[in-house]
Amino acid sequence: MQTKGGFTWARRTLLLCIIWATAHRPLPGASLPQRLPRATGNGTQCVVSPSSEFPEGFFTKQERADGGIIIYFLIILYMFMAVSIVCDEYFLPSLEIISECKLENSLRTFQKIVS
């Protein structure tokens, strides 16, 4: 059985949905916006490969072939170690404090209900 407040909430939600849907529609007779072609530097209007948007890197191809890629792996390892230290030292203790406070609050609420 629904209360009068439930009907009011449903009517307001329906009204907001209708207003939102009509506000995002173009006016009758208005032309729809067209996407402009992307400037790619060629006459075919093809899309440039997303891989060309990345930077080249610190090393040349020859340096990477000679073992420079090892430095990349060392940097990645260093960053993983930094993230693990931050999680262990700061994130996990804060989660423990939050969960303890939440547990204490729920126990107090339960004790008030029972007594």
N, C-alpha and C positions, 0 to 999 in steps of 0.2 A: 504494500500500500504506500503510495507516494504522498508526500506532504505538499502543501501549497508552495513552500520554498523550492521544492524540486522542480515544479512546473515553471516557476519564475526563472530559475537558473537555466532550464532547457530553452525557454523562450528567448532569453538574452543571448545564449550561445547561438541559436539559430539566426537571430537578427544580426549578430556580429559576422557570422559566416556569409550571410547574404550581402551585407555591406562590403565585406572584403572582396567577394567574388565580383561584384559590380564595379568596384573601384579600380580593379586591375584589368578591365576590359576596355578596348579602344572605343571611341565614340563611333556611332554609325556613320559610314561613309569615309572615315579616316583611313589613310593608307597605313599599312603595317610598316614598322621600321625595317630597313634592309641592312644586312651586314655588309660593311665595306670590305673589299678584297684586301688581303694582307700584302704589304709591300715585301716581295721576296727577291727582287732584283732580277727576275726573269720574266719573259712575256707569257709564260704558260699559266701563271697564277697558282702554281703548285705550292703546297705547304712545305716549309723547310723542316727537315728532320729535327726532332727535339734534341737529339744528341749533339747537334751543332751549337746548342745554346750553353753547354757546359764549358767551363774554362779548360785550358789545355793541361794544366798541372804544373808541378814544380820542376819536373825533370823532362829532358828531351827523350825521344824514343830510344836513342842509343844509350843514355844513362840508365833508363829503366831496364833495357836489355842487359846491361852490365851489372845489375844487382841493385839499382836504386829502388826497386819495388820493395825491398826489404825494409826500407825506412818507412814506407807507407804502412806495412804490417806492424812495425814497432809503434807508430803513432796510434794505430787502431787499438793495439794491446794496452797502451798507456791510457787511452780514453776509457776503455772498458774497466780498467783497474780504478780509475778516478770515479766512475759512476758507482762501482761496487762499494768503494769506501764511503762515498756520500750516502748511499742507501743504508749501509750498516751503521754509520755513526749518527746520522740525523733522521732519516726517514723512518726506519723501524722503531727507534725509541719513541718518536712522536706518535706513531700509530699505537704503540702500547699504552701511552698516557691517555690518548683519546679513548681507546677501548675500555681502560680502567674507569675513566670518568663516566662513560656511558653505562657501564655495568653498575657503578655505584648509584647513578641516578635512577636506573630501572629498578634496582633493589629497594631504594627509598620509596619509589612510587608503588611498588608491590606491597611494601609493608604498610603504607597508608591505606591501601585498598583492603588489605586483610584485617587491619585493626580498626 
